[in-house]
Amino acid sequence: MLNENFVFVGIAINAIGLSSYLIDTLRGKIQPNRVSFALWCLAPLIAFFAQIKQGVGVQSLMTLSVGLFPIAVFLGTFVNKKAYWKLTKFDLSCGVLSLAGLVLWQITQVGNFAIFFSILSDGLAYVPTLVKSFKFPETESAWPWATVSTNGLFTLLTIKTWSFANFGFPLYFLIINFIVFAVVQFKIGKRMAKASL
């Protein structure tokens, strides 16, 4: 187990990766999905407040950071028209389902339920980006997703008390971002399409 200050190392690595992602967005090199990034601002912030309510310590700062950093990327999509991924009905449907998860949390008002529904909501917000990355990996940059994933890893390695409130969001965050990294880096969708020919 690492010292809990390593949470800050994970947050710093996350910030470096997302700064690179933001620069690529502003240059129009990549096209983030606005629905995903807008919702990634909300769900982690709710999970953060739920973690505070559940007594999670410094590890909750990882969750806070993953709610704050996407705001810059979301705003960056409005700066360069090439950095905008055209939204589809599918994207909007995922967004509505994601918001429904947040409403369910509001109804329950229970810390662990809030974390669970925040994970559900955040995960649904990943679906449009995953689908886009699967079909059009050239619209993404792989390595920032790997750096974001390490934020979850460092946080997990600092946990002393293994409860859902402590590990739920960081574990989910590690896995989902690693999946996006792998889909983009190895162009899994393109390879599967070639293999099926």
C-alpha positions as CSV (number, residue, x, y, z in Angstrom):
1,M,0.0,0.0,0.0
2,L,1.3,3.4,-1.0
3,N,1.2,6.6,1.2
4,E,-2.0,8.4,0.6
5,N,-0.1,11.4,-0.8
6,F,0.3,9.3,-4.0
7,V,-3.3,10.3,-4.7
8,F,-1.8,13.7,-5.7
9,V,0.6,11.9,-8.0
10,G,-2.3,10.3,-9.8
11,I,-4.1,13.6,-10.0
12,A,-1.0,15.3,-11.5
13,I,-0.6,12.5,-14.1
14,N,-4.3,12.9,-14.9
15,A,-3.9,16.7,-15.3
16,I,-0.9,16.2,-17.7
17,G,-2.9,13.7,-19.8
18,L,-6.0,15.9,-19.9
19,S,-3.9,19.0,-20.7
20,S,-2.5,17.2,-23.7
21,Y,-6.1,16.1,-24.6
22,L,-7.3,19.7,-24.3
23,I,-4.4,21.0,-26.5
24,D,-5.3,18.4,-29.2
25,T,-9.0,19.5,-28.8
26,L,-8.2,23.1,-29.3
27,R,-6.0,22.3,-32.3
28,G,-8.8,20.2,-33.8
29,K,-6.7,17.1,-33.9
30,I,-9.3,15.1,-31.9
31,Q,-13.0,15.3,-31.6
32,P,-14.3,14.8,-28.1
33,N,-18.0,13.8,-27.6
34,R,-19.7,16.7,-25.9
35,V,-22.3,14.6,-24.3
36,S,-19.7,12.5,-22.6
37,F,-17.6,15.4,-21.4
38,A,-20.6,17.4,-20.1
39,L,-21.8,14.5,-18.1
40,W,-18.3,13.7,-16.8
41,C,-18.4,17.1,-15.1
42,L,-21.5,16.1,-13.1
43,A,-21.4,12.5,-12.0
44,P,-17.9,12.5,-10.4
45,L,-18.8,15.7,-8.5
46,I,-21.9,14.0,-7.1
47,A,-19.8,10.9,-6.2
48,F,-17.2,13.2,-4.5
49,F,-19.9,14.7,-2.2
50,A,-21.2,11.2,-1.5
51,Q,-17.7,10.0,-0.6
52,I,-17.3,12.9,1.8
53,K,-20.6,12.0,3.4
54,Q,-19.4,8.4,3.7
55,G,-16.1,9.5,5.4
56,V,-13.7,8.9,2.5
57,G,-10.5,10.8,3.1
58,V,-7.9,12.1,0.6
59,Q,-8.9,9.5,-1.9
60,S,-12.1,11.5,-2.6
61,L,-9.9,14.2,-4.2
62,M,-9.3,11.8,-7.1
63,T,-13.0,11.8,-7.7
64,L,-13.2,15.6,-7.5
65,S,-10.4,16.0,-10.0
66,V,-12.1,13.7,-12.5
67,G,-15.1,15.9,-12.3
68,L,-13.3,19.2,-12.7
69,F,-10.8,18.4,-15.5
70,P,-13.4,17.5,-18.2
71,I,-14.9,21.0,-17.9
72,A,-11.9,22.5,-19.7
73,V,-12.2,19.9,-22.5
74,F,-16.0,20.4,-22.8
75,L,-15.4,24.2,-23.2
76,G,-12.6,23.5,-25.6
77,T,-14.9,21.8,-28.0
78,F,-16.6,25.2,-28.6
79,V,-13.3,26.9,-29.5
80,N,-12.4,24.9,-32.6
81,K,-15.2,23.7,-34.9
82,K,-13.1,20.8,-36.0
83,A,-13.0,19.7,-32.3
84,Y,-16.7,18.9,-32.3
85,W,-18.1,15.5,-32.7
86,K,-21.6,15.6,-34.2
87,L,-24.1,14.4,-31.7
88,T,-26.5,11.6,-32.7
89,K,-29.8,10.4,-31.2
90,F,-27.7,7.6,-29.6
91,D,-25.4,10.1,-27.9
92,L,-28.4,12.0,-26.6
93,S,-30.1,8.9,-25.4
94,C,-27.1,7.9,-23.4
95,G,-27.0,11.4,-22.0
96,V,-30.7,11.1,-20.9
97,L,-30.0,7.7,-19.3
98,S,-27.0,9.1,-17.5
99,L,-29.0,12.0,-16.1
100,A,-31.6,9.4,-15.0
101,G,-28.9,7.8,-12.9
102,L,-28.2,11.1,-11.2
103,V,-32.0,11.6,-10.5
104,L,-32.1,8.1,-8.9
105,W,-29.2,9.1,-6.6
106,Q,-31.1,12.2,-5.7
107,I,-34.1,10.1,-4.8
108,T,-32.2,7.7,-2.6
109,Q,-29.9,10.2,-0.8
110,V,-27.8,7.3,0.5
111,G,-24.0,7.7,0.2
112,N,-23.2,4.3,-1.3
113,F,-26.3,4.5,-3.6
114,A,-25.1,7.9,-4.7
115,I,-21.7,6.5,-5.5
116,F,-23.3,3.5,-7.4
117,F,-25.6,5.7,-9.4
118,S,-22.8,8.2,-10.1
119,I,-20.7,5.3,-11.5
120,L,-23.7,4.1,-13.5
121,S,-24.3,7.6,-14.8
122,D,-20.6,8.2,-15.6
123,G,-20.4,4.8,-17.3
124,L,-23.4,5.6,-19.5
125,A,-21.7,8.9,-20.4
126,Y,-18.7,6.8,-21.6
127,V,-20.8,4.8,-24.1
128,P,-20.9,7.5,-26.8
129,T,-17.1,8.0,-26.6
130,L,-16.5,4.2,-26.6
131,V,-18.7,3.8,-29.7
132,K,-17.0,6.7,-31.4
133,S,-13.6,5.4,-30.5
134,F,-14.5,1.9,-31.7
135,K,-15.6,3.2,-35.1
136,F,-13.4,6.2,-35.5
137,P,-10.2,5.8,-33.4
138,E,-8.5,8.5,-35.4
139,T,-10.8,11.1,-33.6
140,E,-9.1,10.3,-30.3
141,S,-5.7,10.3,-28.7
142,A,-4.9,7.1,-26.8
143,W,-2.2,8.1,-24.2
144,P,-4.3,10.7,-22.3
145,W,-6.8,7.9,-21.5
146,A,-3.9,5.8,-20.1
147,T,-2.8,8.7,-17.9
148,V,-6.3,9.2,-16.7
149,S,-6.5,5.5,-15.9
150,T,-3.4,5.8,-13.6
151,N,-5.3,8.3,-11.5
152,G,-7.6,5.5,-10.4
153,L,-4.7,3.1,-10.0
154,F,-2.7,5.4,-7.7
155,T,-5.9,6.0,-5.6
156,L,-6.6,2.3,-5.3
157,L,-3.0,1.7,-4.1
158,T,-3.4,4.2,-1.2
159,I,-6.6,2.7,0.2
160,K,-6.4,1.5,3.8
161,T,-10.0,0.6,4.4
162,W,-11.5,-1.4,1.6
163,S,-15.2,-0.4,1.4
164,F,-17.3,0.4,-1.6
165,A,-17.2,4.1,-0.7
166,N,-13.4,4.0,-0.9
167,F,-12.8,1.8,-3.9
168,G,-15.9,1.9,-6.0
169,F,-15.3,5.0,-8.1
170,P,-11.5,4.6,-8.4
171,L,-11.8,1.0,-9.6
172,Y,-14.4,1.8,-12.1
173,F,-12.4,4.8,-13.3
174,L,-9.3,2.7,-13.8
175,I,-11.1,0.0,-15.8
176,I,-13.3,2.3,-18.0
177,N,-10.4,4.5,-19.0
178,F,-8.1,1.6,-19.7
179,I,-10.8,0.2,-22.0
180,V,-11.0,3.5,-23.9
181,F,-7.2,3.5,-24.1
182,A,-7.1,0.0,-25.5
183,V,-9.9,0.6,-28.0
184,V,-8.1,3.7,-29.4
185,Q,-4.5,2.5,-29.2
186,F,-5.1,-0.8,-30.8
187,K,-7.8,0.3,-33.1
188,I,-9.9,-2.6,-32.0
189,G,-13.0,-1.6,-34.1
190,K,-11.0,-1.3,-37.3
191,R,-9.2,-4.6,-36.7
192,M,-12.5,-6.4,-36.0
193,A,-14.0,-4.9,-39.2
194,K,-11.0,-6.1,-41.2
195,A,-11.1,-9.5,-39.6
196,S,-14.8,-9.9,-40.5
197,L,-14.2,-9.3,-44.3
